[in-house]
Amino acid sequence: MDPIQTGLLGMALLFALILLHVPIGVAMGISGLVGTGLIIGWEPTLTLVATEPTSAIANEGLGVVALFLLMGNLAFVGGLSSELYMLFQAFVGHRRGGLAIATIGSCAGFGAVCGSAVATTATMSRVALPEMLKRGYAKSLASGTIAAGGTLGIIIPPSVILILYGVLTENSIIALFIASVIPGLLATVLYVLAVMAVVIWRPEAAPVGMASTWRERMATLRGCWAVLTLAVIVGIGIYSGLFTVTEGASVGVTFAFLITLLRRRLGWSNFLLALRDTAKGTGLVFVMIIGASIFGYFVSLSGMPAAVIDFIKALGWSNLAVLSLLMVLYLIGGAFFDEIALMILTLPFVYPLIISMGYDPIWWGIINVVVIELGMIIPPIGINVFVVKGIAKDIPLTTIYRGVMPFVGADMIRLAILLLFPVIALWLPKTLGWL
């Protein structure tokens, strides 16, 4: 059988397994093994079952994923997410829409110690949603703010998805982290502007609260020293070159552990819960990486990436037209797939195409994350919407979808800006000498 035909058969098998609800990492592994076996024979193919898991487990870059997940879980157990929310609430909570703005700021801050969009969304749903509803905020604004704000967890460094992108494409993780800083700040600003637009249009959606005194604000700021110190130590240590990414993650875990221990919040139950959640998240990532490695090997053997590049070039489309098509496909995929699964699934095809078009791989990593973020809140699915719904069971899905629409508009603007002006993502890493 022709390798391209075998490649198409493998893709058909992959999507059939996904439709049967086989975990995507397992589905990619099975499809990759079957396809590779048809191309090069079964005996050499079976060696992949031994080599790929060993390679993944031995990869130091993937060890960072477990460390950052553990840091985020310990930070949650230690109450650092609640402290962030109290800090922003003290300074802006009295303004119309202030609690929603505080939620956006808290999502950005917690993303800096978590690295996961779903975890950030779930955490802030428990911390911020009851407070906003108690203060009389419209359910659509409250739930939509959290669903959208949670996506900041994968653009604000450290980001698990950026780590995986760096490992899979062999690009500098530190360069990716630095490149994500300005786009992450841009996202936060645009989300705040979206909240302000909503409350100007519908003042009744966000009542005005009581202002805190400056003494209360300073007391709250002093009480947040732990989370601020954690973010500063890890961030400055990594970006200055004092730590490697792995060392920075280890320092962050140690600091979060000590803070949680000193606050007497690290009983055996909480400690085991943090370890369990970290193990589950890490295991899921490793299964997807192993499956993606096998599937990527098969895709390369089949010659499909080169065929896709030749097909696109034959169309004679401009680079902007090709990028626009990719954006649409990612938005559709982001509505149905987990953000990590979507990136891993598409990289074998999209990454060679992007490089052949002459684009910077660091810039594309940021664009990849931004468009996947958008897919996480855009109807008809939007995984973050379902995370909020799972916690706030009394809020209808239609209400949450209505609440995220202003943020979808903000994300569309951000995506257009980054596509038209790549320098926004590349300026900082170039200035700091990482590119």
C-alpha positions as CSV (number, residue, x, y, z in Angstrom):
1,M,0.0,0.0,0.0
2,D,1.2,3.5,-0.8
3,P,2.6,5.3,2.3
4,I,0.2,8.3,1.8
5,Q,-2.8,5.9,1.6
6,T,-1.5,4.2,4.7
7,G,-1.3,7.6,6.3
8,L,-4.9,8.4,5.5
9,L,-5.9,5.0,6.8
10,G,-4.1,5.7,10.0
11,M,-5.8,9.1,10.4
12,A,-9.2,7.4,9.8
13,L,-8.4,4.9,12.5
14,L,-7.4,7.7,14.9
15,F,-10.6,9.6,14.5
16,A,-12.7,6.4,14.7
17,L,-11.0,5.6,18.1
18,I,-11.6,9.1,19.3
19,L,-15.3,8.9,18.4
20,L,-15.4,5.6,20.4
21,H,-14.1,7.7,23.4
22,V,-10.7,6.0,23.5
23,P,-8.3,8.4,25.3
24,I,-6.5,10.4,22.7
25,G,-3.0,9.4,23.8
26,V,-4.0,5.7,23.5
27,A,-5.7,6.4,20.2
28,M,-2.6,8.1,18.7
29,G,-0.4,5.2,20.0
30,I,-2.6,2.5,18.5
31,S,-3.0,4.3,15.1
32,G,0.7,5.0,15.0
33,L,1.6,1.4,15.7
34,V,-0.8,0.0,13.1
35,G,0.3,2.5,10.5
36,T,4.0,2.0,11.1
37,G,3.5,-1.8,11.0
38,L,1.8,-1.6,7.6
39,I,4.7,0.5,6.3
40,I,7.9,-1.1,7.7
41,G,6.7,-4.4,9.2
42,W,5.5,-5.5,12.6
43,E,8.8,-6.7,14.2
44,P,10.6,-3.3,14.0
45,T,7.4,-1.5,14.8
46,L,7.0,-3.3,18.2
47,T,10.3,-1.8,19.3
48,L,8.5,1.5,19.5
49,V,6.5,0.2,22.4
50,A,9.7,-0.1,24.4
51,T,11.7,2.9,23.1
52,E,9.0,5.7,23.1
53,P,7.9,5.3,26.8
54,T,11.5,5.0,27.9
55,S,12.4,8.2,25.9
56,A,9.5,10.1,27.4
57,I,10.2,9.1,31.0
58,A,13.9,10.0,30.6
59,N,13.1,13.4,29.1
60,E,14.1,16.0,31.6
61,G,12.0,18.6,29.9
62,L,8.8,16.6,30.6
63,G,9.8,16.3,34.3
64,V,9.2,20.0,34.6
65,V,5.5,19.4,33.8
66,A,5.1,17.3,37.0
67,L,6.9,19.9,39.1
68,F,4.8,22.8,37.9
69,L,1.6,20.8,38.4
70,L,2.7,20.0,41.9
71,M,3.5,23.6,42.6
72,G,0.0,24.6,41.4
73,N,-1.7,22.0,43.6
74,L,0.3,22.9,46.7
75,A,-0.5,26.6,46.0
76,F,-4.2,25.8,45.9
77,V,-4.0,23.7,49.1
78,G,-2.1,26.6,50.8
79,G,-4.8,29.1,50.0
80,L,-2.7,31.2,47.7
81,S,-5.5,31.5,45.1
82,S,-7.8,33.0,47.7
83,E,-5.2,35.5,48.8
84,L,-4.7,36.7,45.2
85,Y,-8.5,37.3,44.9
86,M,-8.6,39.2,48.2
87,L,-5.7,41.4,47.0
88,F,-7.4,42.4,43.8
89,Q,-10.8,42.7,45.5
90,A,-9.3,45.1,48.1
91,F,-8.0,47.5,45.4
92,V,-10.6,47.4,42.7
93,G,-13.6,45.5,44.2
94,H,-15.5,48.7,45.0
95,R,-15.7,49.8,41.4
96,R,-18.5,48.8,39.1
97,G,-17.3,45.5,37.7
98,G,-14.5,45.5,40.1
99,L,-15.0,41.9,41.3
100,A,-14.9,40.7,37.7
101,I,-11.7,42.6,37.2
102,A,-10.3,41.2,40.4
103,T,-11.2,37.7,39.0
104,I,-9.3,38.4,35.8
105,G,-6.3,39.6,37.8
106,S,-6.5,36.6,40.1
107,C,-6.7,34.2,37.1
108,A,-3.5,35.8,35.6
109,G,-1.7,35.6,39.0
110,F,-2.8,32.0,39.7
111,G,-1.8,31.1,36.2
112,A,1.7,32.2,37.1
113,V,1.9,29.4,39.7
114,C,-0.3,26.9,38.1
115,G,0.2,26.6,34.3
116,S,-3.1,24.9,33.5
117,A,-6.3,26.6,32.1
118,V,-8.7,24.0,33.4
119,A,-7.1,24.0,36.9
120,T,-7.2,27.9,37.0
121,T,-10.9,27.9,35.9
122,A,-11.9,25.3,38.5
123,T,-10.0,27.0,41.3
124,M,-11.5,30.5,40.5
125,S,-15.0,29.0,40.1
126,R,-14.8,28.0,43.8
127,V,-13.1,31.2,45.0
128,A,-14.6,34.0,43.0
129,L,-18.0,32.9,41.7
130,P,-19.8,32.7,45.1
131,E,-18.5,36.1,46.0
132,M,-19.7,37.7,42.8
133,L,-23.1,36.1,43.0
134,K,-23.4,37.2,46.6
135,R,-22.7,40.8,45.6
136,G,-25.5,40.7,43.0
137,Y,-23.5,40.3,39.8
138,A,-25.3,38.9,36.8
139,K,-24.8,35.2,36.4
140,S,-23.7,35.6,32.8
141,L,-20.9,38.2,33.7
142,A,-19.7,36.2,36.7
143,S,-19.5,32.8,35.0
144,G,-18.3,34.2,31.7
145,T,-15.5,36.1,33.4
146,I,-14.2,32.9,35.1
147,A,-14.5,30.7,32.0
148,A,-12.5,33.3,30.0
149,G,-10.1,34.3,32.7
150,G,-9.2,30.7,33.3
151,T,-7.7,30.5,29.8
152,L,-4.9,32.8,31.1
153,G,-3.5,29.8,32.9
154,I,-1.9,28.6,29.6
155,I,-0.5,31.9,28.3
156,I,0.9,33.3,31.6
157,P,4.2,31.6,32.2
158,P,4.9,29.0,33.4
159,S,2.6,27.2,31.0
160,V,2.4,23.4,30.7
161,I,1.3,23.6,27.1
162,L,4.3,25.9,26.2
163,I,6.7,23.4,27.9
164,L,5.3,20.6,25.8
165,Y,5.5,22.7,22.7
166,G,9.1,23.4,23.4
167,V,9.9,19.8,24.1
168,L,8.1,18.4,21.1
169,T,9.5,21.0,18.7
170,E,13.0,21.3,20.3
171,N,12.6,25.0,20.9
172,S,13.8,26.9,24.0
173,I,11.3,26.7,26.8
174,I,12.7,29.9,28.4
175,A,12.3,31.7,25.1
176,L,8.7,30.6,24.9
177,F,8.0,31.7,28.4
178,I,9.5,35.2,27.7
179,A,7.7,35.5,24.4
180,S,4.4,34.8,26.2
181,V,4.8,37.6,28.8
182,I,3.5,40.5,26.6
183,P,0.7,38.5,24.9
184,G,-0.4,37.4,28.4
185,L,-0.4,41.0,29.6
186,L,-2.3,42.0,26.5
187,A,-4.9,39.3,27.1
188,T,-5.4,40.5,30.7
189,V,-5.8,44.1,29.6
190,L,-8.3,43.2,26.9
191,Y,-10.3,41.1,29.3
192,V,-10.5,44.0,31.7
193,L,-11.6,46.3,28.9
194,A,-14.3,43.7,28.0
195,V,-15.6,43.7,31.6
196,M,-15.7,47.5,31.5
197,A,-17.6,47.5,28.2
198,V,-20.2,45.1,29.7
199,V,-20.8,47.2,32.8
200,I,-21.0,50.4,30.7
201,W,-23.6,48.7,28.5
202,R,-25.4,47.0,31.3
203,P,-24.7,48.8,34.6
204,E,-27.1,46.5,36.5
205,A,-24.9,43.5,35.7
206,A,-22.3,44.7,38.3
207,P,-23.4,46.6,41.4
208,V,-21.0,49.1,43.0
209,G,-19.4,47.7,46.2
210,M,-17.9,49.3,49.3
211,A,-14.4,50.6,49.1
212,S,-11.7,49.3,51.4
213,T,-9.6,51.7,53.3
214,W,-5.9,52.1,52.5
215,R,-5.0,50.5,55.8
216,E,-7.1,47.4,54.9
217,R,-5.5,47.3,51.4
218,M,-2.0,47.4,52.9
219,A,-2.9,44.7,55.3
220,T,-4.2,42.5,52.5
221,L,-1.1,43.2,50.5
222,R,1.1,42.1,53.4
223,G,-1.0,39.0,53.7
224,C,-0.3,38.1,50.1
225,W,3.5,38.1,50.5
226,A,3.7,34.3,49.9
227,V,2.1,34.1,46.5
228,L,3.8,37.3,45.3
229,T,7.2,36.0,46.5
230,L,6.6,32.6,44.9
231,A,5.9,34.2,41.5
232,V,8.8,36.6,41.7
233,I,11.4,34.0,42.8
234,V,10.4,31.5,40.1
235,G,10.0,34.2,37.4
236,I,13.1,36.2,38.0
237,G,15.2,33.1,38.7
238,I,14.3,31.6,35.4
239,Y,14.4,34.7,33.2
240,S,17.6,36.0,34.6
241,G,19.4,32.7,34.0
242,L,19.9,32.0,37.7
243,F,17.8,28.9,37.4
244,T,17.2,26.5,34.6
245,V,13.5,25.8,34.0
246,T,13.8,22.6,35.9
247,E,15.6,24.2,38.8
248,G,13.0,27.0,38.9
249,A,10.2,24.5,39.1
250,S,12.0,22.7,41.9
251,V,12.5,25.9,43.9
252,G,8.8,26.8,43.3
253,V,7.6,23.4,44.6
254,T,9.9,23.6,47.7
255,F,8.7,27.2,48.5
256,A,5.0,26.3,48.0
257,F,5.5,23.1,50.2
258,L,7.1,25.1,53.0
259,I,4.5,27.8,52.9
260,T,1.6,25.3,53.0
261,L,3.4,23.4,55.8
262,L,4.0,26.5,57.9
263,R,0.4,27.6,57.6
264,R,-0.6,24.2,58.9
265,R,-2.7,23.4,55.8
266,L,-0.7,20.4,54.7
267,G,-2.3,17.6,56.6
268,W,-1.9,14.1,55.2
269,S,-5.2,14.3,53.4
270,N,-4.3,17.5,51.6
271,F,-0.8,16.3,50.8
272,L,-2.0,13.1,49.3
273,L,-4.7,15.0,47.4
274,A,-2.0,17.3,45.9
275,L,0.2,14.3,45.0
276,R,-2.8,12.4,43.5
277,D,-3.9,15.3,41.3
278,T,-0.3,15.8,40.2
279,A,0.1,12.1,39.4
280,K,-3.2,12.1,37.4
281,G,-2.2,15.2,35.4
282,T,1.3,14.0,34.8
283,G,0.2,10.5,33.8
284,L,-2.3,12.0,31.3
285,V,0.4,14.2,29.8
286,F,2.9,11.3,29.5
287,V,0.4,9.0,27.9
288,M,-0.4,11.7,25.3
289,I,3.3,12.4,24.7
290,I,4.1,8.7,24.2
291,G,1.1,8.2,21.9
292,A,2.0,11.4,20.0
293,S,5.7,10.2,19.6
294,I,4.5,7.0,18.0
295,F,1.9,8.7,15.9
296,G,4.4,11.4,14.8
297,Y,6.9,8.7,13.8
298,F,4.2,7.1,11.6
299,V,3.2,10.4,10.1
300,S,6.8,11.2,9.1
301,L,7.1,7.7,7.5
302,S,3.9,8.2,5.6
303,G,5.2,11.4,4.0
304,M,1.9,13.2,4.8
305,P,3.5,16.4,6.2
306,A,5.4,16.9,2.9
307,A,2.3,16.1,1.0
308,V,0.3,18.7,3.0
309,I,3.0,21.4,2.3
310,D,3.1,20.6,-1.4
311,F,-0.7,20.7,-1.6
312,I,-0.9,24.1,0.2
313,K,1.8,25.5,-2.1
314,A,0.0,24.3,-5.2
315,L,-3.1,26.2,-4.1
316,G,-1.1,29.4,-4.5
317,W,-2.6,31.0,-1.4
318,S,-1.0,33.8,0.5
319,N,0.5,33.1,3.9
320,L,-2.2,35.1,5.5
321,A,-4.9,33.0,3.8
322,V,-3.2,29.8,5.0
323,L,-2.9,31.2,8.6
324,S,-6.6,32.2,8.5
325,L,-7.5,28.6,7.5
326,L,-5.4,27.2,10.3
327,M,-7.1,29.6,12.8
328,V,-10.5,28.3,11.7
329,L,-9.5,24.7,12.0
330,Y,-8.0,25.3,15.5
331,L,-11.1,27.1,16.7
332,I,-13.2,24.1,15.6
333,G,-10.8,21.7,17.2
334,G,-10.5,23.7,20.4
335,A,-14.2,23.4,20.9
336,F,-14.0,19.6,21.1
337,F,-10.5,18.7,22.3
338,D,-8.4,19.4,25.4
339,E,-5.9,22.1,24.7
340,I,-2.9,19.8,25.2
341,A,-4.4,17.0,23.1
342,L,-5.2,19.4,20.2
343,M,-1.7,20.8,20.1
344,I,0.0,17.4,20.2
345,L,-2.4,16.0,17.5
346,T,-1.8,18.8,15.1
347,L,1.9,19.5,15.5
348,P,3.2,16.8,13.1
349,F,1.3,18.5,10.3
350,V,1.1,22.1,11.1
351,Y,4.7,22.8,12.5
352,P,6.5,21.7,9.2
353,L,4.0,23.9,7.3
354,I,4.7,26.9,9.4
355,I,8.5,26.5,9.2
356,S,8.2,26.1,5.4
357,M,6.4,29.4,5.2
358,G,9.3,31.1,6.9
359,Y,7.6,31.9,10.3
360,D,9.4,31.9,13.6
361,P,8.7,28.8,15.6
362,I,8.6,30.8,18.9
363,W,6.0,33.1,17.5
364,W,3.9,30.2,16.2
365,G,4.0,28.6,19.7
366,I,2.4,31.7,21.1
367,I,-0.2,31.9,18.3
368,N,-0.9,28.2,18.8
369,V,-1.7,28.8,22.5
370,V,-3.8,31.9,21.9
371,V,-6.0,30.3,19.3
372,I,-6.4,27.2,21.5
373,E,-7.4,29.5,24.4
374,L,-10.1,30.9,22.2
375,G,-11.4,27.5,21.3
376,M,-11.7,26.7,25.0
377,I,-14.5,29.2,25.4
378,I,-16.1,29.5,22.0
379,P,-19.5,27.8,21.4
380,P,-20.8,25.1,20.8
381,I,-18.5,23.3,23.3
382,G,-15.7,25.2,25.0
383,I,-14.2,23.0,27.6
384,N,-13.8,25.9,30.2
385,V,-17.6,26.6,29.9
386,F,-18.2,23.0,31.0
387,V,-15.7,23.3,33.9
388,V,-17.7,26.3,35.3
389,K,-21.0,24.5,34.6
390,G,-19.7,21.4,36.5
391,I,-19.1,23.6,39.6
392,A,-22.0,26.0,39.2
393,K,-24.7,23.5,38.4
394,D,-27.6,26.0,38.8
395,I,-26.3,28.3,36.1
396,P,-27.6,27.3,32.6
397,L,-25.0,26.7,29.8
398,T,-26.7,29.3,27.7
399,T,-26.1,31.9,30.4
400,I,-22.4,31.0,30.5
401,Y,-22.1,31.1,26.7
402,R,-23.7,34.6,26.7
403,G,-21.2,35.7,29.4
404,V,-18.1,34.6,27.5
405,M,-19.0,36.4,24.2
406,P,-17.4,39.8,25.1
407,F,-14.2,37.9,25.9
408,V,-14.4,36.0,22.7
409,G,-14.4,39.4,21.0
410,A,-11.4,40.4,23.0
411,D,-9.6,37.3,22.1
412,M,-10.3,37.8,18.4
413,I,-8.8,41.3,18.7
414,R,-5.7,39.8,20.4
415,L,-5.3,37.1,17.9
416,A,-5.5,39.6,15.0
417,I,-2.9,41.9,16.7
418,L,-0.4,39.0,17.2
419,L,-0.9,37.7,13.6
420,L,-0.4,41.1,12.1
421,F,2.4,42.2,14.4
422,P,4.7,39.2,15.3
423,V,7.2,41.6,16.9
424,I,4.8,41.8,19.9
425,A,5.7,38.3,20.9
426,L,9.3,38.3,19.6
427,W,10.6,41.6,20.9
428,L,11.2,40.6,24.5
429,P,13.0,37.4,23.9
430,K,15.2,39.1,21.3
431,T,15.9,42.0,23.6
432,L,16.9,39.6,26.4
433,G,19.1,37.6,24.0
434,W,17.1,34.4,23.9
435,L,16.5,34.6,20.1
